[in-house]
């Protein structure tokens, strides 16, 4: 049995990676771990039996990297998964996300997609983490890369600005985003506590 990898590949499906711990809800893909990623993961049961690594424990801060490519657009309970990712990452660990852009053809051609994304879809995991009640650690954006389609490539070659490209349907196919786990700064912690007090007083 090998050592547990430090990279977690979520929604692995056909993208099984030998150097990762692969997780998918469909056992037909033969992932290392079968799990529902719309429920808290790993949840109450932190121990799993795997063919490649034997019996493993998925404790908080077990991973330095988490890969979530072509996954988030399928999830209704997205904030549940994002919290799971935050908790499973070590401080300084990176969540590597690839999602369809909301003006792309790929955003809605798949009938199993329940959401699409744009460049502002990541604010609530970083600067606005108080909205989710995250007052200890959050996931601010380290990098955001536009994956351009043919329309976008032509516009880029012609000198179009990034803002113009983002506003043009079919120009951007996907977003490649890197989020990093970091302690919540004190000013955001205070905002989170203040918001929590106000919403509790309102009975919400």
C-alpha positions as CSV (number, residue, x, y, z in Angstrom):
1,X,0.0,0.0,0.0
2,X,1.3,3.5,-0.9
3,X,1.4,6.6,1.2
4,X,-1.7,8.8,1.0
5,X,-1.2,11.5,-1.7
6,X,-1.2,15.1,-0.6
7,X,-3.5,16.0,-3.6
8,X,-7.2,15.3,-3.6
9,X,-9.0,15.0,-6.9
10,X,-12.7,15.6,-6.5
11,X,-15.3,14.4,-9.0
12,X,-12.5,12.4,-10.6
13,X,-14.8,10.5,-13.0
14,X,-12.8,9.7,-16.2
15,X,-10.0,12.0,-15.0
16,X,-8.5,9.4,-12.5
17,X,-5.0,10.5,-11.5
18,X,-2.5,8.1,-10.1
19,X,-0.8,10.7,-8.0
20,X,-4.0,11.8,-6.3
21,X,-6.6,10.5,-3.9
22,X,-9.6,10.3,-6.3
23,X,-13.1,10.9,-5.1
24,X,-16.4,10.5,-7.0
25,X,-20.0,9.7,-6.2
26,X,-20.3,7.1,-9.0
27,X,-18.6,3.8,-8.1
28,X,-18.6,2.9,-11.8
29,X,-15.6,5.2,-12.3
30,X,-13.7,3.1,-9.7
31,X,-12.5,6.1,-7.6
32,X,-10.4,5.5,-4.5
33,X,-13.3,6.8,-2.4
34,X,-17.0,6.9,-3.2
35,X,-18.7,9.9,-1.6
36,X,-21.5,12.4,-2.1
37,X,-19.7,15.7,-2.4
38,X,-22.9,17.7,-1.8
39,X,-22.9,16.4,1.8
40,X,-20.2,17.4,4.2
41,X,-17.1,15.5,3.3
42,X,-15.7,13.5,4.8
43,X,-18.5,13.9,7.3
44,X,-18.9,11.9,10.5
45,X,-17.0,8.9,9.1
46,X,-13.4,10.0,8.5
47,X,-12.0,6.5,7.8
48,X,-12.2,4.8,4.4
49,X,-11.0,1.5,3.0
50,X,-9.2,1.9,-0.3
51,X,-7.7,-0.6,-2.7
52,X,-4.6,1.5,-3.4
53,X,-3.8,3.0,0.1
54,X,-5.5,0.6,2.5
55,X,-7.4,2.1,5.4
56,X,-7.1,5.9,5.4
57,X,-8.2,8.8,7.6
58,X,-9.3,12.0,6.0
59,X,-8.7,14.5,8.8
60,X,-8.8,18.3,8.6
61,X,-5.7,19.8,6.9
62,X,-4.8,16.5,5.2
63,X,-4.0,18.0,1.8
64,X,-1.8,20.6,0.2
65,X,-3.8,20.7,-3.1
66,X,-7.4,19.9,-4.1
67,X,-8.4,19.6,-7.8
68,X,-12.0,20.3,-8.7
69,X,-12.1,20.4,-12.5
70,X,-15.5,20.2,-14.3
71,X,-17.3,19.5,-11.0
72,X,-18.7,22.7,-9.3
73,X,-21.2,23.3,-12.1
74,X,-22.9,20.1,-11.2
75,X,-23.5,20.8,-7.5
76,X,-26.5,22.4,-6.0
77,X,-24.9,22.4,-2.5
78,X,-21.9,24.3,-3.6
79,X,-21.1,26.1,-0.3
80,X,-21.1,22.7,1.5
81,X,-18.3,21.5,-0.8
82,X,-16.4,24.7,-0.6
83,X,-16.4,24.4,3.2
84,X,-15.2,20.8,3.0
85,X,-12.4,21.9,0.7
86,X,-11.4,24.7,3.1
87,X,-11.3,22.3,6.0
88,X,-9.3,19.6,4.3
89,X,-6.6,22.0,3.0
90,X,-3.6,22.9,5.0
91,X,-3.0,26.6,5.6
92,X,-1.4,27.8,2.3
93,X,-3.0,24.9,0.4
94,X,-4.5,25.5,-3.0
95,X,-7.9,24.7,-4.4
96,X,-7.5,24.3,-8.2
97,X,-10.9,24.9,-9.9
98,X,-11.9,24.7,-13.6
99,X,-15.5,25.8,-14.4
100,X,-17.5,26.9,-17.5
101,X,-17.9,30.6,-18.0
102,X,-21.5,31.8,-17.8
103,X,-21.5,33.3,-21.4
104,X,-20.0,30.2,-23.0
105,X,-21.8,27.5,-24.9
106,X,-20.5,24.9,-22.5
107,X,-22.2,26.5,-19.5
108,X,-25.6,25.2,-20.4
109,X,-25.2,22.6,-23.1
110,X,-24.9,19.8,-20.5
111,X,-28.4,19.1,-18.9
112,X,-26.7,18.1,-15.6
113,X,-25.2,21.6,-15.1
114,X,-27.1,23.5,-12.4
115,X,-25.0,26.7,-12.4
116,X,-22.4,28.7,-14.3
117,X,-19.6,31.0,-13.1
118,X,-18.1,34.4,-13.8
119,X,-15.2,36.4,-12.5
120,X,-17.1,37.5,-9.4
121,X,-18.3,34.0,-8.3
122,X,-15.4,33.7,-5.8
123,X,-15.9,36.8,-3.7
124,X,-17.9,35.0,-1.0
125,X,-15.1,32.5,-0.3
126,X,-12.5,35.3,0.2
127,X,-13.3,39.0,0.9
128,X,-17.0,38.4,1.7
129,X,-16.5,35.3,3.7
130,X,-18.4,36.8,6.6
131,X,-21.6,36.1,4.6
132,X,-20.9,32.3,5.0
133,X,-20.0,32.7,8.7
134,X,-16.3,31.8,8.0
135,X,-14.4,33.7,10.7
136,X,-11.3,31.5,11.0
137,X,-10.1,30.5,7.6
138,X,-11.2,31.5,4.1
139,X,-10.3,30.9,0.4
140,X,-9.2,34.1,-1.3
141,X,-8.4,34.1,-5.0
142,X,-4.7,33.8,-5.9
143,X,-5.1,33.6,-9.7
144,X,-7.9,33.6,-12.3
145,X,-7.1,32.7,-15.9
146,X,-9.5,33.0,-18.8
147,X,-9.7,29.9,-21.0
148,X,-10.5,31.5,-24.4
149,X,-12.5,30.1,-27.2
150,X,-11.9,30.9,-30.9
151,X,-13.9,34.2,-30.6
152,X,-11.8,35.2,-27.6
153,X,-8.5,34.3,-29.2
154,X,-9.3,36.4,-32.2
155,X,-10.3,39.3,-30.0
156,X,-7.2,39.0,-27.9
157,X,-5.0,39.0,-31.1
158,X,-6.8,42.1,-32.3
159,X,-5.9,43.9,-29.0
160,X,-9.3,43.8,-27.3
161,X,-9.3,44.4,-23.5
162,X,-10.0,41.7,-21.0
163,X,-13.2,43.5,-20.0
164,X,-14.4,43.5,-23.6
165,X,-13.6,39.8,-24.0
166,X,-15.4,39.0,-20.7
167,X,-18.5,40.8,-21.9
168,X,-18.6,39.0,-25.3
169,X,-20.7,35.8,-25.5
170,X,-18.8,32.7,-26.6
171,X,-15.4,34.5,-26.2
172,X,-14.5,32.8,-22.9
173,X,-15.0,29.1,-22.5
174,X,-14.0,28.5,-18.9
175,X,-12.3,30.0,-15.9
176,X,-9.3,28.4,-14.2
177,X,-9.1,29.6,-10.7
178,X,-6.7,29.1,-7.8
179,X,-7.9,29.7,-4.3
180,X,-5.6,29.5,-1.3
181,X,-6.5,28.7,2.3
182,X,-5.5,31.6,4.6
183,X,-6.5,32.9,8.1
184,X,-9.3,35.4,8.0
185,X,-7.9,38.9,8.7
186,X,-9.1,40.5,11.9
187,X,-11.2,43.1,10.1
188,X,-13.2,40.4,8.3
189,X,-13.5,38.5,11.6
190,X,-15.0,41.5,13.2
191,X,-17.4,41.9,10.2
192,X,-18.4,38.3,10.5
193,X,-19.1,38.6,14.2
194,X,-21.1,41.8,13.7
195,X,-23.2,40.3,10.9
196,X,-23.9,37.2,13.0
197,X,-25.1,39.3,15.9
198,X,-27.4,41.4,13.6
199,X,-28.9,38.3,11.9
200,X,-29.4,36.5,15.2
201,X,-31.3,39.5,16.6
202,X,-33.5,39.4,13.5
203,X,-34.2,35.7,14.1
204,X,-32.5,34.7,10.8
